[in-house]
Each structure stands twice: as structure tokens, then as C-alpha cells.
Amino acid sequence: MQNSSLTWSERLMGWLFTILPHHLISRIVFRLTRIKSSRVTPVIHWFIKTFKVDMSDAVIQDISSFPTFNEFFVRTLKPESRPIAAGEHELASPVDGTVSQSGDIMNDHLFQAKGHFYSVEDLLGGDALLAKLFEGGRFSTIYLAPYNYHRIHMPITGRLKKMIHVPGRLFSVAQWTVRAIPRLFARNERVVCIFSTPSGPMAMILVGAINVAAIETVWAGLVTPPKGKAISEYDYDHTEKDFAKGEEMGRFNMGSTVILLTTEKVEWSQFLKPGQTLKMGELIGQFKI
């Protein structure tokens, strides 16, 4: 379905993005962002100035101390700068970012943008049984801009059950491409992480994008770039990998999007609407027993 709200330039750019060699570009970015050189410091300075990056919360303040651009990009923050929603039944934002969409999962589908929907089953790599766990549940899509903090944290206490790596495209996840490209999040490469939590099953989907040269989790390390085109599943059901609310679970080595799927027990906060900016740890919802 064509989105009539798009400008001609956005439609043209959307078409151009479909023919770009996404993975080649991202592999080049992967290598460039890991080069150790004295020239990295002026590049970081330019990036901070261009994207208005707030470094006041960073543990390392001296940008010349970052040996590579990637280490600057995944910088750690002072713990006191991101207090975690403390209530037993409260969910905390997993990232710094901007809400793209949030709401109810209806008929196995999530709302992407005007005129565009995609299925939970497709998002989860075609696993119908897994998708069934989230029937009638909630979703929230949070976009991480280049200036954001790029580590990902647990919104609630949980135990890791499964991880699925789904190869795919690497379309940009900027707002205009989300409006222009149908089923974007179900077509892009992604890492699906399934947890059991006090509110029931929860999925955290880490979506790749162009220039997102790698996605990491704390238990598996570097998950992407992929070595092949097949979906890979990793079972953690008997490993007892437990995570506290607010604990780091992964990171983007360049910006992208996190999608949360929960059961119907969760109620999002009233302010969790498109365009709302979030800080990691702040209250985004509550769950009922």
C-alpha cells in the first residue's frame, strides 16, 4: 500500500534504499569504526558537534581517550545519570530513544506507520508458536538516534529463554523510511531475545539498519554481521541466565531500533506515544498480577 503522506523525494529515497548494497556498506563501516588512529579524535569531535551529543553523563569525558570511534559510540554512562524505575511492577525504558509507535497487538499485527502493518510472526522469524504467546499483548517501538546512548538494558527482571538471529536487509530506520518502506522491521536483520518475566513472556527485538555494523548481546558477544542467510536459533532454556531490571543486555554498534513485545498484563504509561523522548530507566509501564 502506498503511503499518500510521503513527499516525492521521500518516495525516491525509499526506492534508492531498496537497491543500495546494505551489507557491503555496513561491513565497510564496521571496519572503519574499529580503526585505531590519532585521526579518530577529530572525527569524534565532529560527530559530537554535528549530532549535538550530550557527553556530560559519559564516564569518559576526554574524547581523546577513545581508541576507536566504536568505543566512543558505545560509551558507558555514570550510573547515577540513569535512575531505574524502582517499583516491583514497573517497567523501565530499555534505552535512550524516541517512541516510534506503541499500543496493542491486534490480529497478530503491529502498527509501523500510516498504511503499514507487519505481523508478529514475521518479526519473530516465522515462529507461529512464539508469536502466539503475544496474542492480544502490547508492543513499543523505540528509535535510537545517532546522538543517543546505545547500550540496551532490561526493562524488567527476566530469564533468557531463547535468542534468534534473523538475517535480512539493512534499511535505514529513520522516520521517513519507516513511512516509506512496507514491513521494514520484519525485513531488516534482527536479533530476537525471548525472556520469561514476572509479567509473562517478553520479547526484545534488536533491529539492525544501514551503518549498524554489529549487534551484540552480553551472553553471546557479537551476533552480527551474519555469516549466512539462514535463521539461527539458540536455546538458553536450561542455562539460568537471569537479568535484573536495568542490567545491560546488549548494544548497537551504531544506532537503530528496539521493539518490545509483552503480554496483555502490561499497561503502557499514558505518555508513551509517538514522538516521546525517553531516557533509559525511566518508567514506561506497569504490569498486573
N, C-alpha and C positions, 0 to 999 in steps of 0.2 A: 504494500500500500504506500503510495507516495504521500509525503507529508507536505501539505499545501502551505505551511508556515515557513518553509525554507526559502531562502533567497536563491537566486540563480547561482551566485558564487559558491554558496554552501553546497548546492547540488553538484556543481562542477568539482569542488574539492572532495566531496564524498565519493564521486566516481574515480577521481585520481587516486584516492586512498585504496580503492579496491585493486588497483593494478601495481601499486608500489611493492617492491621486494622487501616485505616487512622484516623477515627473519635475517636477511643479509644486512640490512641497516642496523638491526638490533645487535647482531654479532659484532659489527664494527664498533658500535657504542660500548659494548661490553669490554672490548679490548682497550679502547681509548680511556675509559673511566678508571682503568686499573694501572695505567702507566705511572710510574714513579719518576717525577721530574721536578726541577725547580720552577718550571713553567706552569705547574699546576696552580700555584698560589694566585697569580693574576687571573686565571680562568675562574677560580672560586670567587675572587673579589668581584669580577664582572657578573657572575651568576647572582651573587647576593644583591648587588646593586640593581640589576635588571629585574629580578623577580621579587625584590623587596623582602628578602628572607630575614626573619627575626632571629638573631643569634643570641639574644640576651638570656635565653633559657638553656643554651648549649653548655655541656660540661667543659668542652674545649672552646675557649674564646679566641685563641690565637690561630687564625686560619692557616698560617704558615706551618702549623704543627700537623696538618693533614697530609700524609704522604701521597695520597691519590684522591682524585675527585670523588670516587665512590665512598671512601671513608668519610669525607665531608658530608656526602648526601645521606648516609645512614647514621649520622652523628647521634650520640646519646644526649639526653636531656637531664637536667638536675631533677632528681625525684620529687622535690617539693614543688616543682613547677606544674605538675600534673596530678593533683589530688584525685584519688579514685572514689567514686560514689560508694559509700560505705554500707548502705542498708542491705540487710540479708537478702531481700527480694528485689534489689535494684540492679539494673543492667547499666554498665558503663560504656561509653563510646570506645570502640577498639582503636580508633585512630584520630589524628587531627585531619579534618577534611570538611567537605561541604556535602550536605544531603542532596543527592540527585533525585531520588524517589523513595517513598516508604509507604507502607499500607498493608492491605490484606492480600494473601494469595488466593486468587479466585479462579476456580476451574483449572487448577494446576498451572496458572499463568501469572507472570509478574508484569507490571507496567514499566516500560522502558522510557517512552516519551510519546507525545501525541501521535496516534496512529500506529504505534509499535508496541507489541507484546512479545514475550517469549516464554517457553514452558520451563517449569522446574525440572522436568525430566531431562530436557536438552541441556540445561545449565549444569546438571549433575552428571553429565557424561552418558546419558541414555539409561540410567538406572531407575527403572519404574518403581521397584520396591522401595528404594531410598526416597524417591520423590513422594511416595505415598505417606511417609512419615510427617510431611509438612502440609498435608491437605488442610485447608482452612486456616493455615497459620499466618504468620506475619513475615514481611521482608523489609529490609532497609538497604539502600544502595548509597554508598558514601564515596565521593571522588576525592582523591588526593592530588592537589596541585603541586607544581614543581617547588613552591616555597614551603610546603608543609613538612612536618616531621614524618619520616617514612618507616618507622617501626610499627608493628601491629601487635596489639595486646588483647588479652582475653576480656570480653565484656562481662563474663560471669565465670564462676568456678566450674571447671569441667574436666572430663577424662577423654583423652583422644581415643577414638574407635577405629577410624579409617582415614586414609588420605588417597585422593585420586588425582592423577595428573592427566589433564585433557589437552592434547595438542590442538593448535588452531591458528587462526590469523592473529595479527597484532595491530588491529586498527587502533587509531587514536581513540581515547575515551573522553575527549573534550566534549563540552555540552553540545556543540553543533554537530559533531559526528554521531553522538547518541541520538540526536533527532533525525539524522540523515541516513544512517545505516541500519536496516532492519535486523533484529535479533543479535545485535552487536555483542552483548555479553555472553550469549550462547555460542558465538562463533570464535571469539578470541581464546587464545591459550589461557588456561587457568589451573589453579591448584585448589581442589575441594577438600576441606578439612571437616570431618564429622566428629562431634563431641556429644557425650552424654552429660547433661547438666541437671541441676535441681528443677529446672523448668521443662525438662524433657529433652529430646534430641535438638541439636543446634548445628547448623552448617555455616562455616565461614569460607566464602569463596574469594580467593585472591586472583583477580583478573589481570592478565598481562596486557600490554599495549605497546605501540611502537616506541622504541627507545627504552622500554622496560627490559633491560638486558638480562635480568635474572630475578627470580623469586626464591626466597629462602624460607625454610622453617627451622626452628631451633632444634627439632629432633632429627631432621633429615639433611640439614645443610642446604646446599644449592640444589634446587629441584629443576629449574630451567636455566639455560636453554635445553630443549629436548634433544635426545639422541635419535629419536624415531618418530613415527606418526601414529603409533598405537597408543590407546588409552592404557595407563599403568595404574594398578590398584595396590595399595599397601595396607595390610591388616595389622592394627595395633590393639586388637580386642583384648589380648591377654598380657599386655606389657605394662599395664598400670601407669600410664603416662598422665599424671594429674597436673593440672594447672590452676593456680589461684587467680581470682579476678584481678586484672591489672597486670598480670605477668606477661612478658613478651612471648609471642608465639611465632612470629615471623617478621619479614621485612621485604620491602620493594627496593631493588637496586635501580631506581628511577621511579617516577610516580605512576599511579594507576588507580584502581577501584577495588573496594571491598564490599561484598554483598553478604548480609546476614540473613539467614532463614531460621525462624523459630516456630514453635507450636502456637496454638491459639491461646495458651495460658499467658502469653506475653502481651502487654498493652504498651504501645509506644507513648512517650510523653507528647503532650499536645503540640509542643514547639517543633517536633521532629518532622519538618515539612521541607519540600524542595527549596534550596537556597539557604537553608540554615547552616551556619558555620559551627563546627564542633571542635572541642579540644579533647584529646584522649583522656579518658577517665571521668568525664562529666556524665551526669545522669541522662539516659536516653529512654528508659522504660522500666517497667516493673512486671513481675510475674505473680500469678495467683497460685496458691497451693491446690 
